[in-house]
Amino acid sequence: MVQEETGQLDRPRRGRPRDATIDTRVLSAAVDELAEHGVGGFSVNRVAARAGVAKRGIYVRWPARDDLVLHALGTLAAGLVPPRTGSLRTDLLHLAPYVDAVFTEPRLSILARCMAELRRFPAMYAAFRRESVDRCAAAIEDALHDAVSRGEARADLDTDLATSAFLGALLARHAFGARQAIDDPTFHSRLVEFCVAAVQPVTVTRSSTVG
């Protein structure tokens, strides 16, 4: 009896193995769909056609249309998590290219368009802000908070303002049509060095008088 049960457990399962590329293809197709039609005109049928998958396979992964929309928008800020390397400089150098990627086209236009549309759907808009927009700020601000706790940044640092300054410098390059390469390590390095110097604790030196 034991041998019979063991044989049944060892018997290979029939059917096709799950295609690991489907999620990536569907989410990429969903982003393209958002770029062309926005949230209001978003169609799961068109996403399925773009990705070359059955609509049933999409609904197995994302039971509701809104789930797929939010997951697709979340990929626009993928990678934006605090790396916690133990150094503010290294954290910011790691995050800068990911933030830059969020501000490139078509991502920037998709984010702007969807933010405008989603205001009609408060619950969905809140989730979108949390997963896509706020993730940029949260990753930077967490890195700054860690620096404060390590004594690497001054204790009275306004981390919200410092985060806005860092993000604003990157966004300005795209908003005003800078001609430098988007993923520019030289610019990232200059920006990070400026920010690190700006948030460092102030060292007070007392001059001694010789009598």
C-alpha positions in Angstrom: 0.0 0.0 0.0 2.8 2.4 0.9 4.6 1.6 -2.4 1.4 2.1 -4.4 0.9 5.6 -2.7 4.5 6.5 -3.3 4.3 5.6 -6.9 1.2 7.8 -7.3 3.0 10.7 -5.7 6.1 10.3 -7.9 4.0 10.1 -11.1 4.6 13.2 -13.2 1.7 15.6 -13.6 0.1 15.9 -17.0 -0.6 19.2 -18.7 1.5 22.1 -19.9 3.9 23.8 -17.4 2.9 27.4 -16.6 4.5 29.9 -18.9 6.7 32.2 -16.7 6.8 34.9 -19.4 3.0 35.5 -19.4 3.0 37.9 -16.5 5.7 40.1 -18.1 4.1 40.1 -21.5 0.7 40.9 -20.1 1.9 43.8 -17.9 4.0 45.2 -20.7 0.9 45.0 -23.0 -1.2 46.7 -20.2 1.2 49.6 -20.0 1.0 50.0 -23.8 -2.8 49.9 -23.5 -2.8 52.6 -20.8 -0.4 54.8 -23.0 -2.9 54.7 -25.9 -6.3 54.6 -24.2 -5.8 55.6 -20.6 -7.8 54.1 -17.7 -11.2 54.9 -19.1 -10.6 53.2 -22.4 -8.6 50.3 -21.0 -9.6 47.0 -22.5 -8.6 43.5 -21.3 -9.4 42.1 -24.7 -6.9 44.3 -26.4 -4.3 43.6 -23.7 -4.8 39.8 -24.4 -4.4 40.4 -28.1 -1.2 42.6 -27.6 0.3 40.0 -25.2 -0.7 37.0 -27.4 -2.4 35.2 -24.4 -5.9 34.0 -23.7 -8.1 36.4 -21.8 -8.9 33.6 -19.4 -5.2 33.4 -18.5 -5.3 37.1 -17.6 -8.3 36.7 -15.3 -6.7 33.8 -13.5 -3.9 36.2 -12.5 -5.9 39.4 -12.2 -9.5 38.6 -11.4 -10.7 42.2 -11.9 -9.8 44.8 -14.6 -8.8 47.3 -12.0 -6.3 44.8 -10.5 -4.5 44.6 -13.8 -4.5 48.4 -14.3 -3.0 49.0 -10.8 -0.4 46.2 -11.2 0.6 47.6 -14.6 0.9 51.1 -13.2 3.0 49.7 -10.3 5.6 48.4 -12.8 6.3 52.0 -13.8 8.1 52.5 -10.4 9.5 49.0 -10.1 12.8 48.8 -8.3 12.1 51.8 -6.1 12.7 50.3 -2.7 15.3 51.5 -0.2 18.5 49.5 -0.9 19.7 50.1 2.7 23.4 49.8 1.8 24.5 51.5 5.0 25.5 54.7 3.1 23.4 57.6 2.0 25.6 58.2 -1.0 25.4 54.6 -2.2 21.6 54.4 -1.5 21.0 57.5 -3.6 23.3 56.4 -6.4 21.4 53.2 -6.6 18.0 54.9 -6.6 18.7 57.8 -9.0 18.5 55.7 -12.3 15.2 54.1 -11.2 13.7 57.5 -10.5 15.0 58.7 -13.8 13.3 55.8 -15.5 10.0 56.7 -14.0 10.3 60.2 -15.5 11.0 59.1 -19.0 8.5 58.7 -21.8 6.1 57.1 -22.1 6.0 56.5 -18.4 5.8 60.2 -17.4 2.8 60.8 -19.8 1.1 57.6 -18.6 1.5 58.7 -14.9 0.2 62.2 -15.6 -2.7 61.0 -17.7 -3.7 58.3 -15.2 -3.5 60.6 -12.2 -5.9 63.0 -14.0 -8.4 60.2 -14.9 -8.2 58.3 -11.6 -9.4 61.3 -9.6 -12.9 60.1 -10.6 -12.2 56.8 -8.8 -11.0 57.7 -5.3 -10.2 54.2 -4.1 -8.3 53.3 -7.2 -6.6 56.7 -7.2 -5.4 56.2 -3.6 -4.0 52.7 -4.5 -2.3 54.2 -7.6 -0.7 57.0 -5.6 0.6 54.5 -3.1 2.0 52.0 -5.5 3.3 54.3 -8.3 3.8 57.9 -7.3 4.5 57.8 -3.6 6.9 54.9 -4.0 9.4 57.3 -5.6 9.3 59.7 -2.7 9.1 56.9 0.0 12.2 55.2 -1.2 14.2 58.5 -1.2 12.8 59.6 2.1 13.5 56.2 3.8 17.1 56.5 2.7 17.3 60.0 4.3 15.7 58.8 7.5 18.2 56.0 7.7 21.0 58.5 7.2 19.6 60.6 10.1 19.5 57.6 12.4 23.1 56.7 11.5 24.2 60.3 12.2 25.2 60.7 8.6 22.6 63.5 8.1 21.7 66.2 10.6 19.1 65.4 13.2 16.8 68.3 12.3 16.8 67.5 8.6 13.5 68.1 6.8 13.4 64.8 5.0 10.3 65.7 3.1 11.8 68.8 1.6 15.1 67.0 0.9 13.2 64.3 -0.9 11.3 66.8 -3.0 14.6 68.6 -3.9 16.2 65.3 -5.1 13.1 64.3 -7.1 12.7 67.8 -8.5 16.2 68.0 -9.8 15.7 64.8 -11.8 12.2 65.7 -13.0 13.4 69.2 -14.1 15.9 67.6 -16.6 13.0 65.9 -18.4 10.5 68.8 -18.0 12.8 71.3 -19.5 14.2 69.1 -22.3 17.8 68.6 -21.1 19.9 67.1 -23.9 22.0 64.9 -21.6 21.4 61.1 -21.7 18.5 60.2 -19.5 20.5 57.6 -17.5 23.5 59.8 -16.9 25.8 58.5 -14.3 27.8 61.7 -14.3 24.7 63.8 -13.5 23.5 61.3 -10.9 26.9 61.4 -9.2 26.9 65.3 -9.1 23.4 65.4 -7.8 24.1 62.8 -5.1 27.3 64.5 -4.0 25.4 67.8 -3.7 22.6 66.2 -1.7 25.0 64.4 0.7 26.9 67.6 1.3 23.7 69.5 1.9 22.3 67.2 4.6 25.5 66.5 6.5 25.6 67.4 10.2 27.0 70.9 10.8 30.4 70.7 12.4 31.1 73.5 14.8 34.8 74.3 15.4 35.9 76.5 18.2 39.0 78.6 17.7 41.2 78.8 20.7 43.0 82.1 21.5 46.6 82.1 22.5 47.3 84.2 25.6 
